[in-house]
């Protein structure tokens, strides 16, 4: 369990150090050793209680195979295959018995709620089509306040300048400022306008 959580922490890093590659080899070796012990104790696939007879072991086996494929086989677009590394987080299901029960109950409930899911998808599709017809091609315009009256052709974009009674540190500061965007109907909403209110109201109406 600690190995899985530690591996997930390193996978969540946006800019991991170069030495994390060796940690990936270590984690893969630990997963391989764990599966090898199970295979030696229960067998691989011949027999009723062997390793691959348990559906939860399919996930472990797939994670190990994809780890070796992405590291040692040249398949061109390796980055797409490395996205399957996130499946390692699902190994916690096979480690914690309570999670197995919960996931198994969810799978069984999905089978019995197939009609409800079809009805829900139908209702969502109707409103999606209505929104498509009402707003198609209308949410691509955005009015940006022009600083043409504040600067000239010799202006350096990294210099500070005064516009609309306010000092701007750079052109990027002017463009990305919360108050620099205006909207006119029909157009997209203002940038970061009423962010918290939008999420609260949206979650209420989404229910």
C-alpha positions in Angstrom: 0.0 0.0 0.0 2.8 2.4 0.9 4.5 1.6 -2.4 1.4 2.4 -4.4 0.8 5.7 -2.6 4.4 6.7 -3.0 4.3 5.9 -6.7 1.2 7.9 -7.2 2.8 10.9 -5.5 5.7 10.8 -7.9 3.4 10.4 -10.9 1.5 13.5 -9.8 4.6 15.7 -10.0 4.3 18.2 -12.8 8.1 18.5 -13.2 9.7 15.4 -11.6 13.5 15.3 -11.1 15.6 13.1 -13.4 16.2 10.5 -10.7 12.5 9.6 -10.6 13.1 7.4 -13.6 15.1 5.0 -11.4 12.3 5.0 -8.9 10.0 3.9 -11.7 12.3 0.9 -12.2 12.1 0.2 -8.5 8.4 0.4 -8.3 8.1 -1.8 -11.4 10.4 -4.3 -9.8 8.3 -4.4 -6.6 5.1 -5.0 -8.5 6.8 -7.7 -10.5 8.1 -9.4 -7.4 4.6 -9.3 -5.8 3.0 -10.9 -8.9 5.8 -13.5 -9.2 5.2 -14.6 -5.7 1.4 -15.0 -6.4 2.2 -16.9 -9.6 4.5 -19.3 -7.8 2.0 -19.9 -5.0 -1.1 -20.2 -7.1 0.0 -20.9 -10.6 -0.4 -18.7 -13.7 -3.6 -19.6 -15.5 -4.2 -23.4 -15.4 -6.6 -24.3 -12.6 -9.5 -22.7 -10.8 -7.6 -20.7 -8.3 -4.6 -19.6 -10.4 -3.3 -16.0 -10.8 -5.2 -15.0 -13.9 -8.5 -16.6 -12.7 -8.9 -13.7 -10.3 -10.2 -10.6 -12.3 -8.4 -8.3 -9.8 -5.1 -9.7 -10.9 -5.8 -8.8 -14.5 -5.3 -5.2 -13.5 -2.0 -5.9 -11.8 -0.8 -8.0 -14.7 -1.7 -5.3 -17.2 0.1 -2.6 -15.2 3.3 -4.6 -15.1 3.1 -5.5 -18.9 2.5 -1.8 -19.8 5.4 -0.7 -17.6 7.9 -3.0 -19.4 6.5 -2.2 -22.8 6.8 1.6 -22.3 10.4 1.3 -20.9 12.0 -1.4 -23.1 10.0 -1.5 -26.4 10.3 1.2 -29.1 6.8 1.8 -30.2 7.1 5.4 -31.5 4.5 7.3 -29.5 5.5 6.1 -26.0 4.0 9.1 -24.2 0.5 7.9 -25.1 1.3 4.5 -23.6 2.7 6.0 -20.5 -0.7 7.5 -19.7 -1.7 4.0 -18.6 0.6 4.3 -15.6 -2.3 6.0 -13.8 -3.8 2.6 -13.6 -1.3 1.9 -10.9 -3.5 3.9 -8.5 -6.3 1.3 -9.0 -4.0 -1.4 -7.5 -5.3 -0.1 -4.1 -8.6 -1.8 -4.9 -6.9 -5.2 -4.9 -5.0 -4.4 -1.7 -7.9 -3.2 0.5 -10.7 -5.8 0.8 -13.4 -3.2 1.6 -12.8 -1.4 -1.7 -13.3 -4.7 -3.6 -16.7 -5.0 -2.0 -17.7 -1.4 -2.9 -16.4 -1.6 -6.5 -18.1 -5.0 -6.9 -21.4 -3.6 -5.7 -21.1 -0.6 -8.0 -20.5 -2.9 -11.0 -23.5 -5.0 -10.1 -25.7 -1.8 -9.7 -24.6 -0.5 -13.1 -26.0 -3.6 -14.7 -29.4 -3.2 -13.0 -29.5 0.6 -13.7 -29.0 0.3 -17.4 -32.5 1.5 -18.2 -32.1 4.5 -15.9 -28.7 5.4 -17.5 -30.2 5.2 -21.0 -33.1 7.5 -20.0 -30.6 10.0 -18.4 -28.5 10.0 -21.6 -31.6 10.6 -23.7 -32.6 13.6 -21.5 -29.1 15.1 -21.5 -28.9 14.7 -25.3 -32.1 16.6 -25.8 -30.9 19.6 -23.7 -27.4 19.3 -25.4 -29.1 19.7 -28.8 -31.1 22.7 -27.6 -28.0 24.4 -26.3 -26.2 23.6 -29.6 -28.9 25.2 -31.6 -29.1 28.3 -29.3 -25.4 29.0 -28.9 -23.7 27.5 -31.9 -21.1 29.9 -33.2 -22.0 32.6 -30.7 -19.4 32.0 -27.9 -16.3 32.6 -29.9 -16.1 36.4 -29.8 -14.4 38.4 -27.0 -13.9 42.2 -26.9 -10.4 43.2 -25.6 -9.7 46.7 -24.5 -7.2 48.2 -26.9 -4.3 50.2 -25.5 -3.7 52.0 -28.8 -4.3 55.4 -27.2 -1.8 54.7 -24.5 1.2 53.5 -26.5 2.8 54.0 -29.9 4.8 52.0 -32.4 8.1 52.5 -30.5 6.7 51.0 -27.3 8.5 48.1 -25.7 6.1 45.4 -24.5 8.2 44.8 -21.4 8.1 48.4 -20.2 5.6 49.9 -17.8 3.1 52.4 -19.0 0.0 54.4 -17.8 -3.4 53.7 -19.3 -6.9 54.5 -17.9 -5.4 56.2 -14.8 -3.5 53.0 -13.8 0.1 51.9 -14.1 0.7 48.6 -15.9 4.0 46.8 -15.5 3.9 45.3 -19.0 1.6 44.6 -21.9 1.1 41.1 -20.5 -0.1 42.6 -17.2 -2.5 44.8 -19.1 -4.0 41.9 -21.2 -4.3 39.3 -18.4 -5.7 41.8 -15.9 -9.1 40.8 -14.6 -10.6 44.1 -15.6 -9.0 44.3 -19.1 -11.7 42.2 -20.8 -15.1 43.5 -21.7 -17.9 41.4 -23.2 -20.8 42.2 -25.4 -23.7 40.0 -26.3 -23.6 37.5 -27.8 -20.1 36.7 -26.5 -18.2 34.6 -24.0 -18.4 35.5 -20.3 -15.8 37.7 -18.7 -12.6 36.1 -17.5 -12.9 34.7 -13.9 -16.1 36.6 -13.4 -18.0 35.5 -10.3 -15.9 32.3 -10.2 -17.2 31.0 -6.8 -20.8 31.9 -7.5 -20.7 30.2 -10.8 -19.5 27.0 -9.3 -21.9 27.0 -6.4 -25.0 27.9 -8.6 -23.8 25.5 -11.3 -23.5 22.6 -8.9 -27.0 23.3 -7.5 -28.7 23.4 -10.9 -26.6 20.4 -12.2 -28.4 18.3 -9.5 
